Amino acid sequence: MSDHPSTERDFQERLPQNQELVLKVIPMPADCNANGDIFGGWVMAQVDLAGSVLPARYAQGRMATVAVNEFIFKQPVRVGDILSFYAVMERIGRTSMTVRVEVYAERFRAQGQYIKVTQATLTYVAIDDQGRPRPIPRDGA
C-alpha cells in the first residue's frame, strides 16, 4: 500500500476502443452546485442524452428511458472539463435496449489526460404513438 494520498494522476485511463464516442460537452458555471462542482443531475441528463444515441438506431422511432439500472459518480466534474461520453449496447430485447455509458473528463489544465468520472447503465424501450411498448425492428442498425 502506498503511503502517499491518491491524486487524479492515479486515476488516469485510456479511452475505450470498443465503445463509440456519442457526445462531447463542456460544463459551464451555470451548471455548478454550491461547492463549485457540476450538479450530479446535470451529468445525469447528459448521460441520458448520450445513452439514447445508439438505441435510437435500433428503435427507428419513438423511445423512452425506462430505467437507470446503475449510475456511479467516480470523480467530481468541474467547470471547463471536456467530457467525452462513450456508449456500447449491452442488450437488445424484443421492446427494450440496455446501453452502458462511460464518461471521461479532460481537466481544463490537463488536456490529453483522461479520468473516468461517471459510468451508468440505462434501459430504453421503443414506444408507439400512444406510448406503449412496441417491437424493435430486426432490420435496424
N, C-alpha and C positions, 0 to 999 in steps of 0.2 A: 504494500500500500504506500502511496506517495505521501510525503509529509508536507507538500505544498497544496494550497487550495486550488481547486479546479478553476480553469479560466475558459473563456469561449474558445480559445485555441484548442483546448482538449476535445471540443465538440465538432470541429471541422469535419466535413464529409464531402464525398464526391457526389455529384448529381447522378440520379438514377439513369441508367442506359436502357432499361426495359420498360420505361414509362414515357408517356407523351407529355410534353410541355403544353399546357392548355390555357395558362393565364400568367401574365406578369403585371404587377401593380406596385405602386409606391404609396404607403400610407402617409397622410398629411396631418398637420397639427390638429385639425378639427376632429380627427379620429382617435384622439388621446383621452385616457381617463385622468383622474386627479393625480396619479402617480407619475404621469408623463409617459406611460406605456400605452400601446394601442389597445383599445377596447377588445376584449375577447369576442364580443358579439359582432364586431366589425370583421374580425378574422373569420368567424363562423359564416357570415354572409358571403364573404369572398370564396370560402371553401365550397359552399353550396353552389355558387355560380360555376366555379371550376369543375366541380363534380358532375355537373349536368352536361358538360360538353360531349363526352364520349357516349353516354346513354342516349343522347338526342339523336345520334347517328343510327341507333337501333330502333328507337321508338318511332321515328318517322312521323311525328305528330305530337300532340299534347302529352305532357308527362308531369308528374308531381313528385316532390320529395315526400316519402312516407316514413322514413326512419333515419335517424343518425345513430348508427349502430355502435360507433366508437368515436370519441373525439379526445385527443390528448394534446395539451399545450406543453411542449417540451422546454421552450425558451421564450422569453418575452420578445415581442415585436416592437420596434422603435420607429419613431418618425424618421423618414429618409431611407429606411431599409428598402432594398429592391427585393420584393418577394416573388419567387418562382413557384408555381403550382404545377405539380406533376400528377397525372392520373393514370390508372390502369383498371380495366374491367376485371372484376373478380368472379362475377356470376351473371349469367343471363338466363332467367327463368321464362315461364310462359307469359307473365304480365309484368314481372319486376326485374330490375337490374341492380347489382351491387357494384360499387366502384370504390377504390381506395385512392385517397388524395394525400400527397405529402407536400409540405410547404417548406421551402428553403429560403433563408434570408442571406443577402449580401449586405453586410453592415455598411453604413454610409462611409466610414473611414477604412473599410477593408474590402474593397471591390475585388472580385475574383475568388474570394474565400466564402464558402457556403456553410451555413449552420442550419440543421433541421429544426424548425421552430414548432411545427404542428403536424400531426397525422390524424387522419379521420377515415372512417368507412361509412358510406351513406347508401341508402336504397331508394331508388326511384321506381315509379310504376307508370306504365303507359296508360293513358286515360282517354275515354271518348268525349264527345261534346257535352255529355251530361255529367262528366266527372267520374264515371265508373271505369274500373279496370278493363282493359282490352288486351287482346293478344299482341305480342310483339311480332312484327313481320319477320319471317325467317329469311327473307332475301335481303335483309338490311346489312349495313356496313360490311 
